[in-house]
């Protein structure tokens, strides 16, 4: 059976190499941040964003326990990333929804900040860069975010960027992801 988590990492690995700059736009508990950190190595740089102090604390502990010191952890919304990232990025990851393991399922990413963040992230992409956005349609806001993003991606010229959607068709509330690859 297809493991979407492994699949989306394989797409990132086709674009990201040691020494590159990348961003985890929704750090959560830090697992994507750690993956990106190990991929770009000591000469690379990872920017990671979250609005929850607990996410920053968990990510910092995970990175420290794995000897990763190439990350800039930022306690701010992903829609403000352009205020912190001044160089082009080779890869970016969004894992929308709520903080895994949190008891507060009402605190989720929101359409009003997700769309500007994704638009900015696309502008930050270097040539041959990739942006991966994981969507969780099992809750109302996640479903609406997915619809909004698909409608937006349909407006992008395919000669500038290739946008793909990976979804388990016979499981409508399962997570899915978009991949935007800059040409």
C-alpha positions as CSV (number, residue, x, y, z in Angstrom):
1,X,0.0,0.0,0.0
2,X,1.2,3.5,-0.8
3,X,2.7,5.4,2.2
4,X,2.0,9.1,1.5
5,X,4.6,10.3,4.0
6,X,7.4,8.3,2.4
7,X,6.2,9.3,-1.1
8,X,6.2,13.0,-0.4
9,X,9.7,12.8,1.1
10,X,10.9,11.0,-2.1
11,X,9.7,14.0,-4.1
12,X,11.6,16.4,-1.9
13,X,14.8,14.4,-2.1
14,X,14.7,14.7,-5.9
15,X,15.2,18.5,-5.6
16,X,17.0,19.1,-2.2
17,X,20.7,18.4,-1.6
18,X,23.3,19.1,0.9
19,X,24.0,22.9,1.3
20,X,20.6,24.0,0.1
21,X,18.2,26.4,1.9
22,X,14.7,25.2,2.6
23,X,11.7,25.9,4.9
24,X,9.2,24.0,7.0
25,X,6.3,26.4,7.0
26,X,4.4,24.5,9.7
27,X,7.0,23.0,12.1
28,X,4.5,21.2,14.4
29,X,6.5,18.6,16.4
30,X,9.6,19.0,14.2
31,X,9.6,15.8,12.2
32,X,9.7,17.5,8.8
33,X,12.1,20.1,10.1
34,X,14.4,17.3,11.2
35,X,14.1,15.5,7.8
36,X,15.0,18.8,6.0
37,X,17.9,19.5,8.4
38,X,19.4,16.1,7.8
39,X,18.9,16.4,4.1
40,X,20.7,19.8,3.7
41,X,23.4,18.9,6.2
42,X,25.6,21.2,8.2
43,X,26.2,23.6,5.3
44,X,22.5,24.0,4.6
45,X,19.9,26.1,6.3
46,X,16.3,25.3,7.4
47,X,13.8,27.9,8.4
48,X,10.8,26.6,10.4
49,X,7.7,28.4,11.5
50,X,4.9,27.8,14.0
51,X,2.6,30.0,16.0
52,X,2.6,27.7,19.1
53,X,5.3,27.9,21.7
54,X,4.9,24.1,22.4
55,X,5.7,23.4,18.7
56,X,8.9,25.4,18.9
57,X,9.9,23.7,22.2
58,X,9.2,20.2,20.9
59,X,11.1,20.9,17.6
60,X,14.1,22.4,19.4
61,X,14.4,19.4,21.7
62,X,14.1,17.0,18.7
63,X,16.7,18.8,16.7
64,X,19.1,19.0,19.7
65,X,18.7,15.3,20.4
66,X,19.7,14.6,16.8
67,X,22.7,17.0,16.7
68,X,21.1,19.4,14.2
69,X,22.1,23.0,14.5
70,X,21.4,24.3,11.0
71,X,17.8,25.5,11.7
72,X,16.3,28.8,12.5
73,X,13.1,28.3,14.5
74,X,10.6,31.1,14.3
75,X,7.6,31.7,16.5
76,X,5.4,33.3,13.9
77,X,2.8,32.5,11.3
78,X,3.8,31.0,8.0
79,X,2.2,33.9,6.2
80,X,5.0,36.1,7.6
81,X,7.8,33.9,6.2
82,X,8.9,36.5,3.6
83,X,9.9,38.7,6.5
84,X,12.5,36.2,7.6
85,X,13.6,34.3,4.5
86,X,15.6,36.6,2.2
87,X,17.2,34.0,-0.1
88,X,15.7,31.6,-2.6
89,X,14.7,28.2,-1.2
90,X,15.1,24.8,-3.0
91,X,12.2,23.2,-1.0
92,X,9.4,24.0,1.3
93,X,6.9,21.9,3.2
94,X,3.5,22.7,4.6
95,X,1.7,20.2,6.9
96,X,-1.7,21.8,7.3
97,X,-4.1,21.2,10.1
98,X,-3.6,21.1,13.8
99,X,-0.5,20.2,15.9
100,X,-0.3,16.4,16.1
101,X,-0.8,15.1,19.6
102,X,-2.5,18.4,20.7
103,X,-5.7,18.3,22.7
104,X,-6.7,21.6,21.0
105,X,-8.1,20.5,17.7
106,X,-9.7,24.0,17.2
107,X,-6.3,25.6,16.6
108,X,-5.6,24.8,13.0
109,X,-4.1,26.4,10.0
110,X,-6.6,28.8,8.4
111,X,-7.4,29.6,4.8
112,X,-6.8,33.3,5.4
113,X,-3.1,32.8,6.3
114,X,-2.5,29.5,4.3
115,X,-3.1,31.0,0.9
116,X,-0.8,34.0,1.3
117,X,1.8,31.8,2.8
118,X,1.7,29.4,-0.2
119,X,1.7,32.2,-2.7
120,X,4.8,33.7,-1.0
121,X,6.5,30.3,-0.8
122,X,6.0,29.8,-4.5
123,X,7.7,33.2,-5.1
124,X,10.6,32.1,-2.8
125,X,11.3,28.9,-4.8
126,X,14.6,28.7,-6.7
127,X,14.8,27.2,-10.1
128,X,14.0,23.5,-9.9
129,X,12.6,24.1,-6.4
130,X,9.7,22.1,-4.9
131,X,6.9,23.0,-2.5
132,X,4.9,20.2,-0.9
133,X,1.6,20.9,0.9
134,X,-0.1,18.1,2.9
135,X,-3.8,18.7,3.4
136,X,-6.1,17.0,6.0
137,X,-9.7,17.1,4.7
138,X,-11.0,15.1,7.7
139,X,-12.0,18.3,9.5
140,X,-13.9,21.2,8.0
141,X,-11.2,23.8,7.8
142,X,-8.8,21.2,6.3
143,X,-11.3,20.3,3.6
144,X,-11.9,24.0,2.8
145,X,-8.1,24.6,2.6
146,X,-7.8,21.8,0.1
147,X,-10.5,23.1,-2.1
148,X,-9.1,26.6,-1.9
149,X,-5.6,25.5,-2.8
150,X,-6.7,23.4,-5.7
151,X,-8.7,26.3,-7.1
152,X,-5.7,28.5,-6.8
153,X,-3.2,26.0,-8.3
154,X,-5.5,25.6,-11.3
155,X,-4.7,29.3,-12.2
156,X,-0.9,28.8,-12.4
157,X,0.6,28.6,-15.8
158,X,2.0,25.1,-16.4
159,X,4.9,26.5,-18.3
160,X,6.2,28.1,-15.1
161,X,5.3,25.5,-12.6
162,X,4.0,21.9,-12.6
163,X,1.4,21.3,-9.9
164,X,0.4,17.7,-9.0
165,X,-2.1,16.3,-6.5
166,X,-1.6,12.9,-4.8
167,X,-4.7,11.4,-3.2
168,X,-6.1,8.0,-2.2
169,X,-9.2,8.1,-4.3
170,X,-11.3,5.5,-2.4
171,X,-10.7,7.3,1.0
172,X,-12.1,10.8,0.7
173,X,-11.1,12.0,4.2
174,X,-7.6,10.7,4.0
175,X,-4.8,13.2,3.8
176,X,-3.5,14.2,0.4
177,X,-0.8,16.5,-0.9
178,X,0.0,18.9,-3.6
179,X,3.4,19.2,-5.2
180,X,4.5,22.4,-6.9
181,X,7.7,22.1,-9.0
182,X,9.3,25.2,-10.4
183,X,10.6,24.8,-13.9
